[in-house]
Amino acid sequence: MRKIIHGTDQPLTLAVVARPEPGPGEVLIRVAAAGVNRPDLTQRAGFYPPPPGAPETLGLEVSGVIESVGSGVTRWHEGDEVCALLPGGGYATYAIAHEGSVLPVPKGVSLIEAAGLPETVFTVWANVFESGALKPGETFLVHGGASGIGTTAIQMAKAHGARVFATAGDAEKVKLCEKLGATRGINYRTEDFETVLRDEGGADVVLDMVGGPYVEKNLNLLKDHGRCVMIAFLKGPQAELNLMRLMLKRLTLTGSTLRSRSNQEKARIAREVERVVWPWIEAGKVKPVIDSTFPLADAEAAHARMQSGEHAGKVLLVA
């Protein structure tokens, strides 16, 4: 098979290697497309190593067709069209996935588009709906609203019955956020999101991938008993906080990563996603927003697109 190999400060290159075989509880997927995510860039830079036993190859999500299944797998069969969350290995023409992290391609979504679902939908479900415990009727703020995570979070929160606000970096991205269901998109370059949200009565849940100075502003704009969930820190992992505000307002500040969770935990999330989110997708309430696609051999260009910050929605590699 073909796969992308990487090294710190080295260009991404295509190599031909032996095709893997699925072990017990695993499936082999003939990859149609793979999602490009910011953790891929972080791993490439040497700061986000794969968990023990995971492939060194980049790529946390794919779509494709089941090529073969390992022993003990009962739900999936050769020829099934699926998408899957991976601990690594997606930048290739074949990828191994644990059976519990595999989902059927939703009706109305193309096989290529489906590659943009697993990482974003699993992340939003685990952080907004579980850790953040977002309820219908509550106010939700997502930073990076035009990102893959952001576009998914807006739609899922809206489908759930929340009032949604989103920050973005230019007028076109603000319009996209509002088109996807945000009550108000906020251009963080020209507006103060803290002031906007406080004028709107505050937020119950914030999903933050920026970190740094955003953290204290998030706590300032949260309502009593509000929840702020961290999933990344583009402006750095250090923040200065007024802990008295956190105590007086009975706030929750938490965070998580997805990749290091156990197969059992990812399978549990997958079941909830299929139960709740897949019907939203099939009803047209949630859809993958695709910014651009690149051939697998052009993975370097795909990374450049993501690094630029100009993308809106998902960047995909087509195998």
Residue pairs with C-beta under 8 A, 6 or more apart in sequence:
1 16
1 17
1 18
1 19
1 92
1 93
1 94
2 14
2 15
2 16
2 17
2 92
2 93
2 296
2 319
3 14
3 15
3 17
3 57
3 89
3 91
3 92
3 93
4 12
4 13
4 14
4 15
4 57
4 58
4 59
4 91
4 92
4 296
4 299
5 12
5 13
5 14
5 15
5 57
6 12
6 13
6 43
6 44
6 58
8 44
8 45
8 46
11 300
12 44
12 299
12 300
12 303
14 296
14 297
14 299
19 28
19 94
20 28
20 89
20 94
20 96
21 28
21 68
21 70
22 28
22 68
22 69
22 70
22 73
22 96
23 70
23 71
23 96
24 70
24 71
24 72
25 70
25 71
25 72
25 73
25 98
25 99
25 100
25 263
26 69
26 70
26 73
26 96
26 97
26 98
26 99
27 66
27 68
27 69
27 70
27 73
27 76
27 82
27 84
27 96
27 97
27 99
27 102
28 66
28 67
28 68
28 69
28 94
28 95
28 96
29 62
29 64
29 65
29 66
29 67
29 82
29 84
29 94
29 95
29 96
29 97
29 102
30 64
30 65
30 66
30 67
30 93
30 94
31 62
31 63
31 64
31 90
31 92
31 93
31 94
31 95
31 319
32 62
32 63
32 64
32 65
32 111
32 112
32 115
32 318
32 319
33 62
33 63
33 64
33 111
33 112
33 114
33 115
33 293
33 316
33 317
33 318
33 319
34 59
34 61
34 62
34 90
34 91
34 92
34 95
34 115
34 296
34 316
34 317
34 319
35 59
35 60
35 61
35 62
35 90
35 115
35 116
35 118
35 119
35 120
35 148
35 314
35 315
35 316
35 317
36 299
36 302
36 303
36 305
36 306
36 314
36 315
36 316
36 317
37 60
37 61
37 119
37 148
37 306
38 232
38 306
39 48
39 60
39 259
40 58
40 59
40 60
40 91
40 303
41 303
41 306
41 307
42 48
43 49
43 50
43 58
44 58
44 303
48 259
50 56
50 87
50 88
50 259
51 87
51 259
51 260
53 87
54 87
54 88
54 89
55 87
55 88
55 89
55 96
56 88
57 88
57 89
57 90
57 91
57 92
58 88
58 90
58 91
58 299
59 86
59 88
59 89
59 90
59 91
59 92
59 95
59 317
60 85
60 86
60 87
60 88
60 90
60 118
60 119
60 259
61 83
61 84
61 85
61 86
61 90
61 115
61 116
61 117
61 118
61 119
62 83
62 84
62 86
62 90
62 95
62 97
62 115
62 118
63 81
63 82
63 83
63 84
63 105
63 111
63 112
63 113
63 114
63 115
63 117
64 81
64 82
64 83
64 95
64 111
64 319
65 79
65 80
65 81
65 82
65 111
66 76
66 77
66 78
66 79
66 80
66 82
67 78
67 94
68 78
69 76
69 77
69 78
69 99
70 99
73 99
75 99
75 102
76 82
76 99
76 102
80 104
81 104
81 105
81 111
81 114
82 102
82 103
82 104
82 105
83 102
83 103
83 105
83 114
83 115
83 117
83 118
84 95
84 97
84 101
84 102
84 103
84 118
85 97
85 101
85 118
85 119
85 122
85 258
85 266
85 270
86 95
86 96
86 97
86 101
87 259
89 95
89 96
91 296
91 299
91 317
92 296
92 319
93 296
93 319
98 263
98 266
98 267
99 267
100 263
100 264
100 266
100 267
100 270
101 118
101 263
101 266
101 267
101 270
102 270
103 117
103 118
103 270
103 273
103 274
103 278
104 274
104 278
105 111
105 114
106 114
106 117
106 278
106 281
106 282
107 282
108 281
108 282
108 284
109 117
109 281
109 287
109 288
112 293
112 316
112 318
113 287
113 288
113 290
114 288
115 314
115 316
116 148
116 288
116 289
116 290
116 313
116 314
116 316
117 281
117 288
119 148
119 258
120 148
120 149
120 151
120 152
120 288
120 314
121 152
121 156
121 273
121 277
122 258
122 266
122 269
122 270
122 273
123 149
123 152
123 231
123 258
124 149
124 152
124 153
124 156
124 207
125 156
125 269
125 272
125 273
125 276
125 277
126 256
126 258
126 269
127 207
127 229
127 231
127 256
128 134
128 140
128 142
128 153
128 156
128 157
128 205
128 207
128 229
129 156
129 160
129 276
130 269
131 227
131 229
131 254
131 256
132 205
132 207
132 227
132 229
133 205
133 227
134 140
134 157
134 160
134 162
134 204
134 205
135 162
135 204
136 160
136 161
136 162
137 161
137 162
137 163
138 162
138 163
138 204
138 205
139 162
139 163
139 164
139 165
139 197
139 200
139 201
139 202
139 203
139 204
139 205
139 223
140 153
140 157
140 162
140 163
140 164
140 165
140 203
140 204
140 205
140 206
140 207
141 164
141 165
141 166
141 167
141 193
141 197
141 203
141 205
141 206
141 207
141 218
141 221
142 149
142 150
142 153
142 154
142 157
142 164
142 165
142 166
142 167
142 206
142 207
143 150
143 166
143 167
143 188
143 193
143 206
143 207
143 208
143 209
143 210
143 214
144 150
144 167
144 168
144 209
144 210
144 234
145 151
145 153
145 154
145 166
145 167
145 168
145 173
145 174
145 176
145 177
145 182
145 185
146 166
146 168
146 169
146 173
146 176
146 177
146 311
146 312
146 313
147 209
147 311
147 312
147 313
148 289
148 313
148 314
148 315
149 207
149 209
149 231
150 166
150 168
150 177
151 176
151 177
151 180
151 289
151 312
151 313
151 314
152 286
152 288
152 289
153 166
153 207
154 164
154 166
154 177
154 180
154 181
154 182
155 180
155 181
155 280
155 285
155 286
155 287
156 277
156 280
156 286
157 164
157 181
158 164
158 180
158 181
158 182
158 285
159 181
159 280
159 285
159 286
162 205
163 183
164 181
164 182
164 183
165 182
165 183
165 184
165 185
165 186
165 193
165 196
165 197
165 200
165 203
166 177
166 182
166 184
166 185
166 186
167 185
167 186
167 187
167 188
167 193
168 174
168 176
168 177
168 185
168 186
168 187
168 188
169 187
169 188
169 189
169 309
170 187
170 189
171 187
172 312
173 185
173 312
174 185
174 186
174 187
175 185
176 185
176 289
176 312
177 185
178 184
178 185
180 289
184 196
184 200
186 193
186 196
193 217
193 221
194 217
194 220
194 221
197 203
197 221
198 220
198 221
201 223
202 221
202 222
202 223
202 226
203 221
203 222
203 223
203 226
204 222
204 223
204 225
204 226
204 227
205 226
205 227
205 228
205 229
206 218
206 221
206 222
206 226
206 227
206 228
206 229
207 229
207 231
208 214
208 215
208 218
208 228
208 229
208 230
208 231
208 232
209 230
209 231
209 232
209 233
209 234
210 232
210 233
210 234
210 235
211 230
211 232
211 233
211 234
211 235
211 236
211 237
211 239
212 233
212 234
212 235
212 236
212 237
212 238
212 239
213 235
213 239
214 235
214 239
215 228
215 230
215 239
215 241
215 253
216 239
216 240
216 241
216 242
218 228
219 228
219 241
219 242
219 245
219 246
219 249
219 251
219 253
220 245
222 228
222 249
222 251
223 249
224 249
224 250
225 249
225 250
225 251
225 252
226 249
226 251
226 252
227 251
227 252
227 254
228 251
228 252
228 253
228 254
229 254
229 255
229 256
230 253
230 254
230 255
231 255
231 256
231 257
241 253
245 251
246 253
258 266
261 269
277 286
280 286
281 287
288 313
288 314
289 312
289 313
289 314
290 313
290 314
290 316
291 305
291 311
291 312
291 313
291 314
291 315
292 302
292 305
292 311
292 315
292 316
293 315
293 316
293 317
293 318
294 301
294 302
294 305
294 315
294 316
294 317
294 318
295 317
295 318
296 317
296 318
296 319
298 317
299 317
302 315
302 316
302 317
305 311
305 315
306 315
